[in-house]
Amino acid sequence: MKYLIYMMVFNLSVNPIIIFDFNSQSDLQNWMITDDIVMGGKSFGRFKISPDGFGVFEGRISLENNGGFSSVRHQFNKMKVNEDSKIMLTLKGDGKKYQLRVKDDLGNYYSYIAYFTTTGEWQEIEIPLKEMFPSFRGRKLDLPSFSCEAIEEVVFLIANNKSEEFKLLIDKIELN
């Protein structure tokens, strides 16, 4: 019995839950672009599926009119998490810095944020939820780091305070 319980616990921690696994048939209906145009900026981003079946978040950041960001978000049914949960990303970037943002509740005005830098090669990036900090409109909030029981949104955002083109290929987003 002890062995069976160990195997159940071990399998739960080893087998990640797929948040989104991109392929040529992926439905992007629940993915939404938000650019700085909502505040008068001139940046633009787009999200599509590549011929190879990867999610492609690409565009151009402009600092005109106090702009400077582009994001793509995916909302889904709440997924339970615990204090050891991690988001695992399989992606290929352009050498730029990006943000991963999560929300535990779509009603919250703030998100929890972690930064990651891409290398230009395929990467597997692991982000512990407990290391993500709360932020709103680019400002860190005086609230505790992530310690919630669920997530229901993931966001990729680029905002490096410079005009630049960007391209991020996403293969898989998992929760472990």
N, C-alpha and C positions, 0 to 999 in steps of 0.2 A: 504494500500500500504506500509506504514511504517513497519508493521508487516511482510509482505512478504519479504521485503528487509532484515530485521533483521534475519529472518529464513534462507534466502539464505546465508548470511554472516556467521551466526552461524553454519550452516551445513558444509560450506567450512572449517571452523576452527576445527570442531569436527571430521569430516570424513577424516581420513588420506588417502593419496595416497600410494598404495602398490608399493614399489620398488622391493621387492622379498618376496614371501610367499612360504616357502619350504613345500614340500609334497613328498610322495613316487614316484610320476611321474615327479618331477622337472627335467627340462632340464638344465644341468650345462655347456652347450656349451659356454655361454658367461662369464664363470668364469675362471680365469687364475691364476695359482700359479707363484710367483716370489720369489726365494730364493737367499741367498747370493752367490750361486754358480756362478751367473752372474759376481761376482767380485773375484772369486777364493775360496770362503768359502765352507763349507761342511754341512751346514744345509739343511734340507729337510722338505717340507710340502706336504700334499695331501688334496684334497677336494673331498668329496663324499656325497651321501645321505645315512643316517642311515636306518635300517629296519623300524624305527618309522616315517620316513619322515622328519628328520631334516637335515640341512646342517651340515657337520662335517669337520672342519678345524683342522687338527692334524699333528703332526710331532715331529721333534727334532731339537733344536737349538744347533749349535756347534760354539765355538769361534775359532776353528782352522783356520789357514790361514786368520786371520783378519775377520772372518765371524761373524754372530750373528743375522740374521733376517730371517723371512719367512713371506710371505704375500699371500693373495688371493684377487683378484680384480674382480669387475663386472662392465662392461660398458653397458650403455643403452642410449636410446634416451633422449635428454635434457628434464629435468623437471624444470618447472618454480618454483622459490622460492621467498620469500620476507624477509624483515628484522626480521620477527618473526618466520620464518620456523625452524623446529626442525627435527632431525632424531630420530626415535624411534626404539630401538632394543629390540627384545625379544630373549633372549639367556641364555645358561647355560655354564659357564666356569669352570675352574679348580683352581680358586683362584689366578690366575696370572693377571698381568697388560697387557692390549692390547691397540692398537691405532685404532681409526676409522679415515680414511682419505677420503676426498672427493676432486673431481676436478670439477671446473665449466667449464673447457675447456680442452679436452684431449691434446691439443697442448701445454699447460703450462708445464714447467719442474718441477714445485713445486706442492705440495698438501696442503690442509688445514687439520690440525690435531687436534684431541681431544683424551685424554687418558681416559680409564675406567678400573676399576678393577672388576674382577669377584669374586663371593662368593662361588662357588661350587653348588649353587642353581639356579633355574630359576629366571631371573631378567627381568624387563622392565627398560631399560635405555633410558633417554631422553637427547639428546645433541643439544642445540641450535646452529645453524650454525654460528651465529654471534660471538660465543665464540671460534670458531676454528681458529687456527693461521697458517700462511704459513710456510712451512718447506721444505727443500730439503736435502736429504741424511743425515737426523738426525740433521740438523742445522736449528734453527729458523731464518727466514729471517726478515729483517728490512722492512716489508711491512705491510699494515693494515690487521686486522683480516677479516674473510669472510664477504663480503658485495656485493656479486654477485647476478645475477638475475636467475641463473640456475645451476643445477648440472647434470653431466653425467657419474660419476664414483663413486663407493664406494669401499673402501679397508679395510680389516682387516689385521693388522700387529702385530707381536710380536717381540720385540727386547729389552730384559731386561738385557743385558750385562752379561749373564751367560748361561752356558750349561744347557739345560733343555728340558724335553718333554712337549708338550702342547696339549690341546684338547679343542675346542670351538664348542658347539652345537648351531646352529642358527635356530630359528623358523621363524622369520619375521623381515623385514627391511621396515620401513614406513617413509613417509615424511608427516609432519603435519605443 
